[in-house]
Amino acid sequence: MKTAMRIMGLALTALCAGCLAPGTRKTAAAAPETRKTASATTETGTVVSADRPPCSTSMEGIDAGSFQMGDASGDGWDAELPVHTVYVGAFCMDKTEVTWRLWQDVCNWGASQGYDLSDVGRGKAENHPVYSVNWYDSVKWCNARSQREGLTPCYRTRDGAVYQTGEQADILCEWMADGYRLPTEAEWEKAARGGCACQRFPGGDTIQHSQANYVSSPDVRYDVSPTRECHPTYATDWPYTSPVGAFPANGYGLHDMSGNVWEWCWDRFGPYASDRVTDPRGASAPTVQGGYRVVRGGGWIHPARYARVAGRNFDWPDVRNGNIGFRTVRRWAYK
């Protein structure tokens, strides 16, 4: 993973109030149009707020609102500053990273529709995240998944055609389409925080192997895992991915927002705004960092500092390796 980020030595500035333990959902009265909550055997509580949108059973609704984006704890890199206010509209996000089984199902369908995804992607098992997919693969797969379900694809070429083949750097996103797409970096961070304003991780200010699949190190003060190095349960067969949903969900009901595999976002990597912004979508053109695309969340091969909810990283959009996958989102007003 290529990085150009510098660790900062700032003091911890704030702790989050009102956040719950991993796997616990915030409770509020559900509006009539919101979907039913999941079984109590897998989740507790109801929806985060009455404003959460109705979503399919494989997705969770993330309510519209503002949050503080960036590293407020002083543990990150220059690229995670300044901390700034971001308003994000409501959206639905996959509860888990895209699995190897779902990837194959969509690719098999897409092959008969002109998509060049037949030999792309790998997976340790059907219920593990897909890996060895680059940014272009992920975007095309989103279109194929949308068309398979009768939805409007989000991604188009410059001439207006549905994006299905090749690696084109100037792909456009139709943000009002009802199909699947990659999250923006801001959407990803808001969702990862699970309704908590400033904690380091989805489950609190510390992390351990009971919460995520990552490389534990005694050199990281907020890594309190009693087991070290790669996760002992899953470090048996390369790559050391874990089944999706194996760890507790955050306050929005999302799993593996820290660790397992990195997740592609839509955005080109670039500096943060200094003022309040609404639905930011990354750099509009390649910046001094080049044509990198953002990845978020850390992976099984990296230490805890990369798994922070504010943690930013990036890679070339044509890179495929054993520790990058993705999950999808949809706009809130869909069929």
Backbone hydrogen bonds in HBPLUS format (Angstrom, degrees):
<---DONOR---> <-ACCEPTOR-->    atom                        ^
c    i                          cat <-CA-CA->   ^        H-A-AA   ^      H-
h    n   atom  resd res      DA  || num        DHA   H-A  angle D-A-AA Bond
n    s   type  num  typ     dist DA aas  dist angle  dist       angle   num
A0008-MET N   A0076-GLY O   2.72 MM  68  5.68 139.0  1.89 166.2 177.3     1
A0024-THR N   A0021-ALA O   3.08 MM   3  5.68 152.5  2.15 145.2 145.2     2
A0023-GLY N   A0249-ALA O   2.62 MM 226  4.46 145.9  1.73 173.3 161.3     3
A0034-THR N   A0031-ALA O   3.05 MM   3  5.49 157.5  2.11 115.8 122.8     4
A0042-THR N   A0039-SER O   3.02 MM   3  5.74 162.5  2.05 118.4 123.6     5
A0043-GLU N   A0039-SER O   3.04 MM   4  6.20 155.9  2.10 153.4 161.0     6
A0052-ARG N   A0049-SER O   3.19 MM   3  5.73 172.3  2.20 118.1 119.9     7
A0059-MET N   A0056-SER O   3.05 MM   3  5.41 166.1  2.07 116.1 120.0     8
A0095-LYS N   A0058-SER O   3.04 MM  37  6.06 166.6  2.06 148.1 145.4     9
A0060-GLU N   A0093-MET O   2.79 MM  33  5.42 154.0  1.86 150.8 156.3    10
A0093-MET N   A0060-GLU O   2.89 MM  33  5.42 158.9  1.93 151.8 156.9    11
A0062-ILE N   A0091-PHE O   2.77 MM  29  5.42 168.6  1.78 177.3 178.1    12
A0091-PHE N   A0062-ILE O   3.14 MM  29  5.42 153.2  2.21 143.0 151.2    13
A0065-GLY N   A0088-VAL O   3.00 MM  23  5.63 156.3  2.06 152.0 159.7    14
A0088-VAL N   A0065-GLY O   2.96 MM  23  5.63 168.9  1.98 147.7 147.6    15
A0067-PHE N   A0086-VAL O   2.96 MM  19  5.58 143.6  2.09 143.7 154.2    16
A0086-VAL N   A0067-PHE O   2.96 MM  19  5.58 165.4  1.98 162.6 167.4    17
A0069-MET N   A0084-HIS O   2.86 MM  15  5.47 158.9  1.91 168.1 160.9    18
A0084-HIS N   A0069-MET O   3.05 MM  15  5.47 155.6  2.11 147.1 152.9    19
A0071-ASP N   A0080-GLU O   3.13 MM   9  5.54 156.4  2.19 137.7 143.9    20
A0080-GLU N   A0077-TRP O   2.91 MM   3  5.55 165.1  1.94 121.7 126.8    21
A0081-LEU N   A0078-ASP O   3.05 MM   3  5.60 153.6  2.12 124.3 124.9    22
A0277-VAL N   A0085-THR O   3.07 MM 192  6.60 153.7  2.14 154.5 161.5    23
A0087-TYR N   A0277-VAL O   2.90 MM 190  6.35 162.6  1.93 154.7 160.5    24
A0279-ASP N   A0087-TYR O   2.71 MM 192  6.01 171.6  1.72 178.1 178.2    25
A0092-CYS N   A0330-ARG O   2.91 MM 238  5.21 170.3  1.92 156.3 159.2    26
A0330-ARG N   A0092-CYS O   2.87 MM 238  5.21 144.4  2.00 140.6 147.9    27
A0094-ASP N   A0328-THR O   2.94 MM 234  5.68 160.0  1.98 169.5 168.4    28
A0255-HIS N   A0095-LYS O   2.87 MM 160  6.01 174.4  1.87 168.9 168.8    29
A0098-VAL N   A0326-PHE O   2.94 MM 228  6.12 169.0  1.95 155.3 158.2    30
A0130-VAL N   A0098-VAL O   2.96 MM  32  6.21 161.5  1.99 150.9 151.6    31
A0103-TRP N   A0099-THR O   2.92 MM   4  6.10 163.8  1.95 151.8 157.1    32
A0100-TRP N   A0128-HIS O   2.85 MM  28  6.01 150.3  1.94 176.0 169.0    33
A0104-GLN N   A0100-TRP O   3.06 MM   4  6.21 162.5  2.09 145.0 149.0    34
A0101-ARG N   A0126-GLU O   3.15 MM  25  4.54 156.8  2.20 132.6 125.9    35
A0105-ASP N   A0101-ARG O   2.96 MM   4  6.23 162.2  2.00 153.5 158.6    36
A0106-VAL N   A0102-LEU O   3.05 MM   4  6.24 169.6  2.06 158.6 159.7    37
A0107-CYS N   A0103-TRP O   2.92 MM   4  6.08 162.5  1.96 152.2 158.0    38
A0108-ASN N   A0104-GLN O   2.84 MM   4  5.95 160.7  1.88 154.0 158.3    39
A0109-TRP N   A0105-ASP O   3.22 MM   4  6.46 153.7  2.29 140.5 147.2    40
A0110-GLY N   A0106-VAL O   2.78 MM   4  5.98 161.6  1.81 152.3 158.5    41
A0111-ALA N   A0107-CYS O   2.88 MM   4  6.02 144.7  2.01 149.1 156.4    42
A0112-SER N   A0109-TRP O   3.20 MM   3  5.79 141.8  2.36 111.6 120.2    43
A0113-GLN N   A0110-GLY O   2.83 MM   3  4.95 154.2  1.90 107.2 115.9    44
A0115-TYR N   A0110-GLY O   3.05 MM   5  5.15 165.1  2.07 143.7 138.9    45
A0116-ASP N   A0164-GLN O   3.42 MM  48  6.78 159.3  2.46 155.1 153.3    46
A0120-VAL N   A0117-LEU O   3.41 MM   3  5.26 166.3  2.43 112.1 110.0    47
A0122-ARG N   A0131-TYR O   2.89 MM   9  5.33 146.8  2.00 149.7 150.8    48
A0131-TYR N   A0122-ARG O   2.87 MM   9  5.33 159.9  1.91 145.8 150.2    49
A0128-HIS N   A0125-ALA O   3.03 MM   3  5.22 166.4  2.05 115.6 117.8    50
A0244-VAL N   A0127-ASN O   2.94 MM 117  6.25 160.6  1.98 160.7 162.3    51
A0132-SER N   A0321-ASN O   2.80 MM 189  4.44 134.9  2.01 163.9 149.4    52
A0138-SER N   A0134-ASN O   3.04 MM   4  6.29 162.2  2.08 152.7 157.3    53
A0135-TRP N   A0317-PRO O   2.95 MM 182  4.78 134.7  2.16 130.9 143.3    54
A0139-VAL N   A0135-TRP O   3.04 MM   4  6.27 158.3  2.09 151.0 156.2    55
A0140-LYS N   A0136-TYR O   3.01 MM   4  6.22 170.6  2.02 157.9 160.1    56
A0141-TRP N   A0137-ASP O   2.89 MM   4  6.05 156.1  1.94 149.7 157.1    57
A0142-CYS N   A0138-SER O   3.00 MM   4  6.26 149.0  2.10 142.6 150.4    58
A0143-ASN N   A0139-VAL O   3.24 MM   4  6.64 153.6  2.32 146.3 152.2    59
A0144-ALA N   A0140-LYS O   2.98 MM   4  6.36 157.5  2.03 150.2 156.6    60
A0145-ARG N   A0141-TRP O   2.84 MM   4  6.07 163.0  1.87 156.3 160.5    61
A0146-SER N   A0142-CYS O   2.97 MM   4  6.16 155.1  2.03 145.5 152.6    62
A0147-GLN N   A0143-ASN O   2.94 MM   4  6.22 168.5  1.96 156.7 158.4    63
A0148-ARG N   A0144-ALA O   2.91 MM   4  6.04 157.0  1.96 149.6 156.4    64
A0149-GLU N   A0145-ARG O   3.24 MM   4  6.40 140.0  2.41 139.2 148.0    65
A0149-GLU N   A0146-SER O   3.09 MM   3  5.32 131.6  2.33 101.1 113.6    66
A0151-LEU N   A0146-SER O   2.83 MM   5  4.83 167.6  1.85 145.3 141.2    67
A0150-GLY N   A0147-GLN O   3.09 MM   3  4.94 165.0  2.11 103.9 107.5    68
A0179-GLY N   A0152-THR O   3.05 MM  27  5.03 116.5  2.47 158.4 149.0    69
A0174-GLU N   A0154-CYS O   2.70 MM  20  4.89 164.3  1.72 145.8 151.5    70
A0163-TYR N   A0155-TYR O   3.15 MM   8  5.77 174.7  2.16 133.1 133.1    71
A0156-ARG N   A0172-LEU O   2.93 MM  16  5.26 161.9  1.96 147.3 153.3    72
A0172-LEU N   A0156-ARG O   2.92 MM  16  5.26 171.0  1.93 161.6 162.3    73
A0157-THR N   A0161-ALA O   2.83 MM   4  5.35 154.4  1.89 150.3 159.1    74
A0160-GLY N   A0157-THR O   2.90 MM   3  5.26 162.5  1.93 117.3 120.6    75
A0177-ALA N   A0174-GLU O   3.09 MM   3  5.59 163.5  2.12 115.2 120.5    76
A0181-ARG N   A0329-VAL O   3.02 MM 148  5.53 145.6  2.14 151.8 159.8    77
A0329-VAL N   A0181-ARG O   2.86 MM 148  5.53 157.3  1.91 157.1 164.4    78
A0266-TRP N   A0183-PRO O   2.91 MM  83  5.97 160.4  1.95 147.5 152.5    79
A0188-TRP N   A0184-THR O   2.92 MM   4  6.17 161.9  1.95 152.4 157.6    80
A0189-GLU N   A0185-GLU O   3.01 MM   4  6.28 164.9  2.03 150.1 153.1    81
A0190-LYS N   A0186-ALA O   2.99 MM   4  6.14 168.0  2.00 153.8 157.4    82
A0191-ALA N   A0187-GLU O   2.97 MM   4  6.10 165.8  1.99 152.2 156.3    83
A0192-ALA N   A0188-TRP O   2.84 MM   4  6.02 158.8  1.88 152.8 159.3    84
A0193-ARG N   A0189-GLU O   3.06 MM   4  6.21 149.4  2.15 148.4 154.6    85
A0194-GLY N   A0191-ALA O   3.11 MM   3  5.43 144.7  2.24 105.5 115.5    86
A0196-CYS N   A0193-ARG O   3.03 MM   3  5.28 165.0  2.06 115.0 119.7    87
A0309-VAL N   A0200-ARG O   2.74 MM 109  5.92 160.9  1.77 156.9 163.8    88
A0201-PHE N   A0204-GLY O   2.90 MM   3  5.26 156.8  1.96 161.8 168.8    89
A0204-GLY N   A0201-PHE O   3.25 MM   3  5.26 167.5  2.27 108.2 111.8    90
A0207-ILE N   A0222-TYR O   3.08 MM  15  6.57 146.6  2.20 159.3 166.9    91
A0224-VAL N   A0207-ILE O   2.97 MM  17  6.05 144.5  2.10 157.0 167.6    92
A0211-GLN N   A0208-GLN O   2.88 MM   3  5.62 164.3  1.91 124.6 129.8    93
A0260-ASN N   A0213-ASN O   2.89 MM  47  5.02 159.2  1.94 147.0 145.2    94
A0215-VAL N   A0302-HIS O   2.98 MM  87  5.35 174.7  1.98 134.1 132.7    95
A0216-SER N   A0229-GLU O   2.84 MM  13  4.75 159.3  1.88 132.7 126.7    96
A0229-GLU N   A0216-SER O   2.88 MM  13  4.75 155.8  1.94 137.8 132.9    97
A0220-VAL N   A0217-SER O   3.38 MM   3  5.92 171.3  2.38 114.0 116.5    98
A0223-ASP N   A0220-VAL O   3.02 MM   3  5.40 164.5  2.04 118.1 121.9    99
A0234-TYR N   A0231-HIS O   3.14 MM   3  5.68 134.6  2.36 112.2 123.0   100
A0235-ALA N   A0231-HIS O   3.02 MM   4  5.85 129.8  2.28 160.3 174.7   101
A0246-ALA N   A0243-PRO O   3.27 MM   3  5.65 139.4  2.44 139.0 134.1   102
A0250-ASN N   A0254-LEU O   2.94 MM   4  5.47 151.9  2.02 138.5 144.2   103
A0253-GLY N   A0250-ASN O   2.91 MM   3  5.28 164.2  1.93 117.7 122.4   104
A0259-GLY N   A0297-GLY O   2.77 MM  38  5.86 160.1  1.81 158.4 155.5   105
A0300-TRP N   A0260-ASN O   2.89 MM  40  4.71 146.1  2.00 132.4 121.6   106
A0262-TRP N   A0323-ASN O   2.86 MM  61  6.03 162.6  1.89 148.6 144.0   107
A0325-GLY N   A0262-TRP O   2.71 MM  63  5.81 179.4  1.71 155.4 155.5   108
A0263-GLU N   A0296-ARG O   2.91 MM  33  5.21 146.9  2.03 141.2 151.9   109
A0296-ARG N   A0263-GLU O   2.95 MM  33  5.21 149.2  2.05 131.2 140.0   110
A0264-TRP N   A0325-GLY O   3.09 MM  61  6.53 154.1  2.16 147.2 148.1   111
A0265-CYS N   A0294-VAL O   2.96 MM  29  5.43 149.9  2.05 160.2 152.1   112
A0294-VAL N   A0267-ASP O   3.00 MM  27  5.76 158.8  2.05 157.3 161.2   113
A0269-PHE N   A0292-TYR O   3.06 MM  23  5.61 157.8  2.11 126.9 131.7   114
A0290-GLY N   A0287-THR O   2.80 MM   3  5.25 162.1  1.83 116.7 122.2   115
A0293-ARG N   A0315-ASP O   2.97 MM  22  5.72 169.2  1.98 159.9 157.6   116
A0315-ASP N   A0293-ARG O   3.04 MM  22  5.72 154.1  2.11 154.6 161.4   117
A0295-VAL N   A0313-ASN O   2.99 MM  18  5.37 167.1  2.01 122.7 125.5   118
A0302-HIS N   A0299-GLY O   3.21 MM   3  5.54 172.7  2.21 115.7 117.9   119
A0306-TYR N   A0303-PRO O   3.16 MM   3  6.01 151.5  2.24 122.6 128.9   120
A0307-ALA N   A0304-ALA O   2.82 MM   3  5.02 141.8  1.96 107.4 119.6   121
A0311-GLY N   A0308-ARG O   3.01 MM   3  5.00 150.0  2.10 101.9 111.5   122
A0319-VAL N   A0316-TRP O   3.14 MM   3  5.57 167.2  2.16 121.6 122.7   123
